[in-house]
Amino acid sequence: MNSKITRRTRIKAPSARAKILERTSLPLPLNGNAREIALTTLPFAPAYTSILGAAYLADSRNFLAALPPDSVDLALTSPPYALHFKKEYGNVEKCAYVEWFLPFAREIFRALKPGGSFVLNIGGSFNPGTPTRSLYHFKLLIALVEDVGFHLAQECFWYNPAKLPAPAEWVTVRRQRVKDSVEYIWWLSKTPWPKADNRNVLVPYSPDMERLIKRGYRAKLRPSGHNITHKFRTHRGGAIPSNLIERGNNESNSEYIAACRAAGFKIHPARFPAALPEFFIKLCTEPGQVVLDPFAGSNTTGYIAEALGRQWLSSELNEEYVRASALRFGPQGIQRDPRTTRRNSRPSLSTRSVA
């Protein structure tokens, strides 16, 4: 994370096949949105633009510091985790992780609107040499609240049933631990009352609930203390989801991967599933609002934001990953005009084709 960004930095494509397209055919109103920030505020040029957003090849520290205050509705990201073994996309030692991340967090806090949210996906890890877990992500959460000033709106969890058993020494060799298949998602906010509406992320009722609504339910006080009234049988369009998001991350034939292979680009090795940004973008924003990802990787967040009619900004330090992410927005990428978005909650996007 030490590279410097020069004014008006651009990426030059190595060949016509890998050309990064700038799609600016649909102008956006200049009212403090992503396009205005991209074209009139930031001191360097985007690597590529789409109809609703702009991606930057940039050190996130410089990128975040250049954003105007109170300009972002949702910051959603998955930075490199503090893992024992080094990854090719870079990661920081556990003992230094909190100190490393807090400067980014302070800039995110400054850039958020008063009703904005910061959603942070972060995984845990084992301590080196022992079958014990690190506390670095809990220490980070405490620092984000007590030192930076965020409020913890809710802790959420990503359950990945396809995750491999690791570390192998403790799980598959010595058999002293079980598979770790859950990652943490800290939903933080600038105030105690961030913008959110769970009606935008309702899930289908279970068959039992459908039968209960149809047949009726006798109002009564349950042993748990919950007072179940006649309103319980009202059909409200779906069930309120839990804070556990279940989604595998084992896709191998997506359009993104196929496009990367065709263009000869490196595929980002740690993509998160489209279901995560889709859930929180719907929960915390409305169409037209601004979504930010300062550790964009393959830019799943920007892609989903655009598909849902949100504006977006992203930054990524690795040039190969930026080049590859631009392929999401090419001829085989988003096919619809985001101006046709009339409802906040569209049918779930296929993660097979966009992850």
N, C-alpha and C positions, 0 to 999 in steps of 0.2 A: 504493500500500500504506500510506496514511497515515490511513485512517479509523479512528475509535475505536469500540469495541464497548461498549455500555451493558448493564447487567445486565438480563436477561430480554428480550433483543431478539427480536422476531418479525417475520415478513414478513406484510403484509396483502395478500391477493389483490385485484386490481382488479375482478374480476367473478366471478360464480358459475362461469362456464365455466373460469376459470383458478384455481379454488380449490385450494389445496395441502392434500392429505389427510394426516392423521396416523393411521397404521395401527399400532395398538398392541394388536391383538387377541390376539397370542400372547406372553404374558409370558416373560421370560428369567430364569434364575436369577441372583441378585445375587452374583457371585463374582469381581469385578474385571473384568467384561466390558464390552462397549460400552454396553449399556443402563444399567449401574450408573454408568459414567463420565458418560453423557449426563444422567441424572436426578439424581445425587447429588453429582457432583464439579465439573462445569463451572459457572462463575458466570453463564452466560447460557443461554437456552433454544434448542433446535434450531429451525431454520426449518421442518423437517418430519422425521417419523420414518417408518420402515418396520417390517416385522416384525423385522428383524435389525440395523437401523442408524439413524443420525441424521446429518442434514446441517445445517451451520451457515453462516449468512451472517456471515462474520467475517474480520478481518484474521488471517492465519495466524500472525503473531507472537504475538498475544494467545491464539489458540486453542491453539497448541502449548505455550505457557508454562503453560496451565491444566491440561494433561494430567498425570495422576499418573505418577511414574517407574515403569519396568518394567511397562507396561500394554499395550503393543502388540506383536503378533507380526510384523507386516509393514507397513512404510511404503512405499507405492508411489505415485509421482507423476511428473508431467511439468510442471515449472514453466515460466514464460515463458523463452524462449531469449534469449540476447544477440545479437540480430539488428541489422544495419546500418539497416534500415528499420523504423520504428515500426509495431507492430500494434495493433489496436483493443483487444485484451485486455491490452496493457501488456507492455513488456519493458525490460530494463536494459541500459545501455551495457556493452560488453565490458570496458572498463578498470575498471569498478566492480562487475562481476558477482560475483567471488569474495567480496569484502567484503560485498556485499549478501546473498549466500546463506548464509554461514557461521552467522549467528545462528539461522536456521531449522534448519540441520543439527545444531547443538548441542542444540536442543530435541528434535529427532527422536532423536538418540542417547540422550538422557536418558529419553525415553518408551519406547524399545524394551526388550523383555525381553532377558535375556542371550543367548538363542538366536535373537533376532530378526534380520530382514534389512531393509535399506533399498535399494530398487530405484529408481534415478533415470534416467529417459529424458531425454536432452539432445541437441540437435542442434548440429552445427557451423555455421560461417558463414565467408564470405569477409571479408577486411579491406577497408575502404572505399577505393575508388580504385585497387586493384590486384588482379590475379588470384591472390592468395595467401590461404592459409587462416589463420584465427585459431586461437590455442592456448588460448583462454579455458577450454574444457571440460576440457582436460588439466590446466591450472593448478588448476581447481576440484577435480579428482580428487586431485591431490597434496595440496591443502590439507585435503580431507576425511579423508585418511589421516594426514597428518603433524601437522595442527593440531587436528582434532576427535577423532581416535582410532579412526576406522573401519578395518576391514580390507577389502581388495579381494578378495571371494570369487571373482569372475570378471567379465571384461568381456564383454558380450554386444552384439549388433547387431540393429537392426531394418532389414530391407531392404524398402523400399516401391517396387515396380516401377511404381506409378502416379504417382510424384512428378514434377512438372513440371521441365523444364530451367531451372535458375536458378543464379546471376544471369544474366539474358538477355544482358547485355553481353559476358560472357566465354564463354558456352556457345552461344548461338544467333546472336549478331551477329558477334563477332570469331572465334568457333569455336576459342578457345585452350584451353578446358577441356571436360571431359565432365560429363554429368549426375551430380549428387550425390544418390544414392538410399539412402544408409545413414545411420542415426542411432545414436548410442551409447547403451548401457544399462549403467550402472555398478551391478553387484550388490555392495553393501557389507554388512558385518555388524559387530555389536558385539564379537564374539569371533571367533577363527579357525575356530570350529566351529559355524556357524549351522545351525538345523534345516533340512533339505532332503532330498528323496527323489526322484531322477529317475525312479523307477518310476511316479510319478504323472503323468508327462508323456511317456510312450512314444509313439512314432509308428509307423505301419504299416511292416512290413518292405518293402523293395524286392522286385520280382519275382525278381531274381537271388538275393537272400538267402533268399527262400522256397524256391526250387529247391535252394539249397545245403543248407538245413536238411533238406529232404525226401530228398535223394540222399546226403547225408553229405559230410564233408570230411576229407581225410587230414591228420592232425596233422603239423606241420613247423615249422621255424624259418624265417621269411621273411627275405629280404635286408635288410629294414628293421630287423631285430633283434627283431620281435615273435614271441613263441612261441605259435603257434596250436595249441591242444590240442583233444581230442575234445569239450570242453565248448562249443566254438564252434558246434556244430550243435544245441545245446539251444534249443528255442523258449521264449523268455522273455516272450512277450506283446507284443513290439514292439521297435523299435530305440530306442536312446538318442538323443535329439535333439541337434543341434548348438547352438552358441551364436549361430547366425544364425537369426533369426525372420523369415520371409518373409510379408508380408501387405500387400496394397494398402489404401489409405485413401481410396477414391474413391466410397464408397457415397452415393447421393443419394435413396434412397426408403425409408429406415428408418422404423420406427414412431416413433422419437424425432423425426425431422425432420417427419413428418406431424403429430404431436401439437403440435409447436411452431408449425407453420404454422396449424393449426386454432385454436390459442389466441392467435395473434398475438404469440408470443414470438420474441426474437432467437435464432437458431441459433448455437451456439458454433462459431467458424470454425476451431478447431484441435483437433478431437477425435482421440484416437488410437484405433486399432482395438481391438476387444474381445479380440483374440487376445493382446495383450501382458499385460494384467492377468490374463487366464485362465491363461496359461502360468506366471507367477510365483506367483500365488495357489495353484495346484495344487502347484507345486514346493516352496514354502517354508512352507505352512500346512496344517492339517487342519481339517475342518469344526468350526465352533464357535469358532475362534480369531478374533482381532481384526485387521482390515485398516484402515489409515489412509491417506487421501489429503488432504494439506493444501493442494493447489492443484487442486481437484476439477474445475473447469470444468463440463462437462456430466455429471459424476459417472458416467462409464463404470466406474470402479473400484468404486464402491459397488454399482452394478447387478450387475456380474459377481460380486462378493463374495457378494451376497445369493443370486444364482442358484446359487452353489456351496455354499451353506449356511454361509458365514462371516459373522461379525458385522463391522460396518464403521462408521467415523466419517469425516466429510469436512468440509472448510471451503472456502469460496469467497467472494471479496470482492465480485464483481459480482452485484448483486441479480437482474438479468434472467437470468443463467445459472443461479442457484439456483432461481428460479421454474421455468425450463424443465426443469431436471434432475428436479424433482419429478414431472414427467409420466411419467417412466420407471416410477414405482412406483404409478401409478394403475390404473384398471380394465383398461387394455390392456397393462400391464406384466407383472411376474412373476405367473404363474398358479398356481404350485405351492407347497405347504407345505414350507418348508425342513426341517422336522423329518423328512421322508421321505428325506432324503439318507442313503444307506447306504454309498456308495462315494466315495472321495476323487476319483477320476477319472471324471467323467461324460462322455458324448459331447460333443464340442466344440459350443459354443454358436454359433448363427448370427450372425455379425457383421452380416449384412444387416438383422437385426431389432433389434439392440440398440446399434449403434455410435453 
